Each structure stands twice: as C-alpha cells, then as structure tokens.
Amino acid sequence: MDNEGINQILQYLDKIGEKLGIGTEKIWPWLVRQVYIDVFISLVFLLVSSISLYTLFRYAIAHWKYPSQNEDVQWYSITENDHQPLWGIILILFAIIWASALILFLSDGFGFLNPEYYALQKLLSNFKSK
C-alpha cells in the first residue's frame, strides 16, 4: 500500500475521531476489540445452531427409529405420514442455518490469529465502499 492510501486511512480515522469527540489513538484499540467481539458472536451463533441441529436430528431419528415407544403420546409424534415432510423441511432449514453459521465463523474466526489485520481490512472495506 502506498503512502497516499495510508494517509487517506488516517484522515478517515481522524474524521471518525472528530465525530466521536476522541483522538485517533483511541479508535484503533476499539476497532481491534470489535474484531474479538465479532469472532465471539459468530462462535456463539455456530455453537447454538450446532446444538440445535444436533438435538433436533437426534429427536427426529429417535422417533423415526423407535415409533412404538411413543404410542402413548400421539400429539407430538413425528412418525405419522403427515408430519414427516414437515420435520424433513425443519431439519433442512436448521442445516442451512448451521451452514451459514459455519461460513460466518470461518470468515470471522481467523480474527483471533491477527486482529489488527482484520480490523484494518474492515476499515478498508468501509473506506472503499464510500
């Protein structure tokens, strides 16, 4: 990156600092901390979606595999023919949610390795879009 690009980034940070009423030297640590927060949020989203998908999958397999154990409680049985497509669709939707959580984590998760680089990348992406 040339000096002109770096000067533009520093001017951009100065403008942000002026709007917030603080100096540029305080903005950079906030941006780096925000990378950690983004990684943590994507990790929590991945864990919650993984646990939900696993639980739902185990529930569905148990009811499809052992339908005779659920004869006394018919209102939540998923082994009936009219409920099987619905549960299949629900499982597919949860799988799609899990896949998007995995992609989000993979895109943000490497921020733990080099948070300054990812903070700079996010700053540059905001700078390029304007």
C-alpha positions as CSV (number, residue, x, y, z in Angstrom):
1,M,0.0,0.0,0.0
2,D,1.4,3.4,-0.9
3,N,1.7,6.4,1.4
4,E,-1.3,8.1,-0.2
5,G,-3.6,5.2,0.8
6,I,-2.3,5.2,4.3
7,N,-2.8,9.0,4.6
8,Q,-6.4,8.6,3.4
9,I,-7.0,5.9,6.0
10,L,-5.5,8.1,8.7
11,Q,-7.7,11.0,7.5
12,Y,-10.7,8.7,7.7
13,L,-9.8,7.7,11.3
14,D,-9.4,11.4,12.2
15,K,-12.9,12.1,10.8
16,I,-14.3,9.3,12.9
17,G,-12.5,10.6,15.9
18,E,-13.8,14.1,15.4
19,K,-17.4,12.8,15.2
20,L,-17.0,10.8,18.3
21,G,-15.0,13.5,20.1
22,I,-11.9,11.4,20.8
23,G,-8.5,11.1,19.2
24,T,-7.4,8.7,16.6
25,E,-5.2,6.8,19.0
26,K,-8.2,5.7,21.0
27,I,-10.2,4.5,17.9
28,W,-7.7,1.8,16.8
29,P,-7.9,-0.3,20.1
30,W,-11.7,-0.2,19.8
31,L,-11.5,-1.5,16.2
32,V,-9.3,-4.3,17.3
33,R,-11.6,-5.2,20.2
34,Q,-14.5,-5.2,17.8
35,V,-12.8,-8.0,15.9
36,Y,-12.7,-10.1,19.0
37,I,-16.4,-9.3,19.6
38,D,-17.3,-10.3,16.0
39,V,-15.4,-13.6,16.4
40,F,-17.1,-14.3,19.7
41,I,-20.6,-13.6,18.3
42,S,-20.0,-15.8,15.3
43,L,-18.7,-18.6,17.6
44,V,-21.8,-18.4,19.8
45,F,-24.1,-18.4,16.7
46,L,-22.2,-21.5,15.5
47,L,-22.4,-23.3,18.8
48,V,-26.1,-22.6,19.3
49,S,-27.0,-23.6,15.8
50,S,-24.9,-26.8,16.2
51,I,-26.5,-27.8,19.4
52,S,-30.0,-27.1,18.0
53,L,-29.3,-29.1,14.8
54,Y,-27.8,-32.0,16.8
55,T,-30.7,-32.0,19.3
56,L,-33.4,-31.8,16.5
57,F,-31.6,-34.5,14.5
58,R,-31.4,-36.9,17.5
59,Y,-35.0,-36.2,18.3
60,A,-36.1,-37.0,14.8
61,I,-34.0,-40.1,14.5
62,A,-35.2,-41.4,17.8
63,H,-38.8,-41.0,16.8
64,W,-38.4,-42.5,13.4
65,K,-36.3,-45.4,14.7
66,Y,-38.4,-46.3,17.7
67,P,-42.0,-45.3,16.9
68,S,-43.5,-47.9,19.3
69,Q,-42.2,-46.2,22.4
70,N,-44.2,-43.0,21.6
71,E,-47.7,-44.6,21.2
72,D,-49.0,-43.2,24.5
73,V,-48.3,-39.6,23.4
74,Q,-49.5,-39.2,19.9
75,W,-49.8,-35.4,19.7
76,Y,-46.0,-34.9,19.2
77,S,-45.2,-38.0,17.2
78,I,-43.2,-37.2,14.1
79,T,-43.6,-40.8,12.8
80,E,-47.0,-40.1,11.3
81,N,-47.1,-39.7,7.5
82,D,-48.4,-36.2,7.6
83,H,-45.6,-35.0,9.9
84,Q,-42.6,-36.5,8.2
85,P,-42.3,-33.9,5.4
86,L,-42.7,-31.1,7.9
87,W,-39.8,-32.5,10.0
88,G,-37.7,-33.0,6.9
89,I,-38.2,-29.4,6.0
90,I,-37.4,-28.3,9.5
91,L,-34.2,-30.3,9.5
92,I,-33.2,-28.9,6.2
93,L,-33.8,-25.3,7.4
94,F,-31.7,-25.9,10.5
95,A,-29.0,-27.4,8.4
96,I,-29.0,-24.3,6.2
97,I,-28.8,-22.1,9.3
98,W,-25.9,-24.2,10.6
99,A,-24.1,-23.9,7.3
100,S,-24.5,-20.1,7.3
101,A,-23.2,-20.0,10.9
102,L,-20.2,-22.1,9.9
103,I,-19.4,-19.8,6.9
104,L,-19.8,-16.7,9.2
105,F,-17.4,-18.3,11.7
106,L,-14.9,-19.2,9.1
107,S,-14.9,-15.7,7.7
108,D,-14.6,-14.0,11.1
109,G,-12.9,-16.8,13.1
110,F,-9.4,-16.1,11.9
111,G,-9.6,-12.7,13.6
112,F,-8.2,-14.3,16.7
113,L,-5.0,-15.0,14.9
114,N,-4.3,-11.5,13.7
115,P,-6.9,-9.0,15.0
116,E,-5.0,-5.9,13.7
117,Y,-5.1,-7.2,10.2
118,Y,-8.9,-7.9,10.3
119,A,-9.5,-4.5,11.9
120,L,-7.6,-2.9,9.1
121,Q,-9.5,-5.0,6.5
122,K,-12.8,-3.9,7.9
123,L,-11.7,-0.4,7.9
124,L,-10.5,-0.6,4.3
125,S,-13.8,-2.2,3.2
126,N,-15.7,0.7,4.8
127,F,-13.4,3.1,3.1
128,K,-13.7,1.5,-0.3
129,S,-17.4,1.4,-0.2
130,K,-17.7,5.2,0.3
